[in-house]
Amino acid sequence: MNKEVNNLVAFEQFYFIDQKSCLHKPNIASENIINDIVLVPTEQVLLVEVFVPGKKITDWKKALPFVLEEQLSQPIEQLFFAVLHRQVTGEKAGFISVAVVEKEKLTNWLYELKAHGLEQAQIVVDVFALPFVDNKLSSLQIDKRLLVRTDKHKGLAGSATWVKQILELEKKYSADDLEETSGVKDKIIPRSSIKELKKLTLRQGDFAIKNTNSSIWKLWMLPISLVVALLIMQMTSQFLQTNRYLEQEKLYKQHTAKLFHQMFPQTKRIVNIRAQTKAKMASFSNNKNSFGVAKILQSLEVDMLLLINEKSINVTNMQWKNKQLKLLIEAKNINILQGLVDKFSKKHEVKLKLTQLASQNSQQVSGEIYVK
């Protein structure tokens, strides 16, 4: 592991929220503390890249949750989608980097900030405090917790053994690619870096920082309301004149929606039928990791890590399809494999398929475990 340090960010400057949603203040001199950014655990946020077609921002933003819906283990009404970046040119045009977080958790974070007088602070996933270097991994290990930034808008965190196992399974990286970032001498982050961090904030939409000029807006509410009322009257008159055409359009939309549901019966809702249809067609070649697989992996981590560390099992492959996680596992014997399945069964629906039985010369077995 490369231990070279390249102008890295020291986490000691930041306020941070722990796994239990409690805020912690930096233990350094007050003049060096950064008050306008608070870091939150990467484990509690899903960082994913997904293809969503459409040129109008209103169209692709509405379609985004529904493009991800089939890959998520929770209803989209319970989740908030913060757009970190959208590629508009090149081969990856239409791809969106998004952070998915539970609305209830984000609300609790905001209450914690308010309780400590940090209402105007941005909320940023802690893995983004690591430096970004093209085509390289950067990492920081704090006790047994390992953070790895894999791209400008991607990263993961968790126990060191588990994170390294995930990197190996992705086959794009290996544990040897990690660039150690501990031992930072300069604890002062330049203002330019803070500016870049703020661009990756989770405080967007309904959770954005409130404008302090809201009182000025209230003074203008009455005259603006009158103007809006006049516009509504004009629009109503025009609507009545074109009502016949709207009825025809309604019948057309109903027929189109019927055809869409016949083609994609698993889709629960239609928001932008054109964008959703393009996304469905593109998903066959652009399938990404899901919030569902992230939740399942987190729940299985404790049971699997002990056996991995003891070298009792070896995970050779991992696949996510149809909201089901498939694990290809080699075990020292059938009892270890069956014991692992029994533990999984306490939390999930599990099915075991043996692919290689023990022989006379070896007790080792292989199997496929399916987890929902």
Rosetta blueprint (number, residue, H / E / L):
1 M L
2 N E
3 K L
4 E L
5 V L
6 N L
7 N L
8 L L
9 V L
10 A L
11 F H
12 E H
13 Q H
14 F E
15 Y E
16 F E
17 I E
18 D L
19 Q L
20 K L
21 S L
22 C L
23 L E
24 H E
25 K L
26 P L
27 N L
28 I L
29 A L
30 S H
31 E H
32 N H
33 I L
34 I E
35 N E
36 D E
37 I E
38 V E
39 L E
40 V E
41 P L
42 T H
43 E H
44 Q H
45 V L
46 L E
47 L E
48 V E
49 E E
50 V E
51 F E
52 V L
53 P L
54 G L
55 K L
56 K L
57 I H
58 T H
59 D H
60 W H
61 K H
62 K H
63 A H
64 L H
65 P H
66 F H
67 V H
68 L H
69 E H
70 E H
71 Q H
72 L L
73 S L
74 Q L
75 P L
76 I H
77 E H
78 Q H
79 L E
80 F E
81 F E
82 A E
83 V E
84 L E
85 H E
86 R E
87 Q L
88 V L
89 T L
90 G L
91 E L
92 K L
93 A L
94 G L
95 F E
96 I E
97 S E
98 V E
99 A E
100 V E
101 V E
102 E E
103 K H
104 E H
105 K H
106 L H
107 T H
108 N H
109 W H
110 L H
111 Y H
112 E H
113 L H
114 K H
115 A H
116 H L
117 G L
118 L L
119 E L
120 Q L
121 A L
122 Q E
123 I E
124 V E
125 V E
126 D H
127 V H
128 F H
129 A H
130 L L
131 P L
132 F L
133 V L
134 D L
135 N L
136 K L
137 L L
138 S E
139 S E
140 L E
141 Q E
142 I E
143 D L
144 K L
145 R E
146 L E
147 L E
148 V E
149 R E
150 T E
151 D E
152 K L
153 H L
154 K E
155 G E
156 L E
157 A E
158 G E
159 S E
160 A H
161 T H
162 W H
163 V H
164 K H
165 Q H
166 I H
167 L H
168 E H
169 L H
170 E H
171 K L
172 K L
173 Y L
174 S L
175 A H
176 D H
177 D H
178 L L
179 E E
180 E E
181 T L
182 S L
183 G L
184 V L
185 K L
186 D L
187 K L
188 I L
189 I L
190 P L
191 R H
192 S H
193 S H
194 I H
195 K H
196 E H
197 L H
198 K H
199 K L
200 L L
201 T L
202 L L
203 R L
204 Q L
205 G H
206 D H
207 F H
208 A L
209 I L
210 K L
211 N L
212 T L
213 N L
214 S H
215 S H
216 I H
217 W H
218 K H
219 L H
220 W L
221 M H
222 L H
223 P H
224 I H
225 S H
226 L H
227 V H
228 V H
229 A H
230 L H
231 L H
232 I H
233 M H
234 Q H
235 M H
236 T H
237 S H
238 Q H
239 F H
240 L H
241 Q H
242 T L
243 N H
244 R H
245 Y H
246 L H
247 E H
248 Q H
249 E H
250 K H
251 L H
252 Y H
253 K H
254 Q H
255 H H
256 T H
257 A H
258 K H
259 L H
260 F H
261 H H
262 Q H
263 M H
264 F L
265 P L
266 Q L
267 T L
268 K L
269 R L
270 I L
271 V L
272 N L
273 I H
274 R H
275 A H
276 Q H
277 T H
278 K H
279 A H
280 K H
281 M H
282 A H
283 S H
284 F L
285 S L
286 N L
287 N L
288 K L
289 N L
290 S L
291 F H
292 G H
293 V H
294 A H
295 K H
296 I H
297 L H
298 Q H
299 S H
300 L H
301 E H
302 V H
303 D H
304 M H
305 L H
306 L H
307 L H
308 I H
309 N H
310 E L
311 K L
312 S L
313 I E
314 N E
315 V E
316 T E
317 N E
318 M E
319 Q E
320 W E
321 K E
322 N L
323 K L
324 Q E
325 L E
326 K E
327 L E
328 L E
329 I E
330 E E
331 A E
332 K L
333 N L
334 I H
335 N H
336 I H
337 L H
338 Q H
339 G H
340 L H
341 V H
342 D H
343 K H
344 F H
345 S H
346 K L
347 K L
348 H L
349 E L
350 V E
351 K E
352 L E
353 K E
354 L E
355 T E
356 Q E
357 L L
358 A L
359 S L
360 Q L
361 N L
362 S L
363 Q L
364 Q L
365 V E
366 S E
367 G E
368 E E
369 I E
370 Y E
371 V E
372 K L
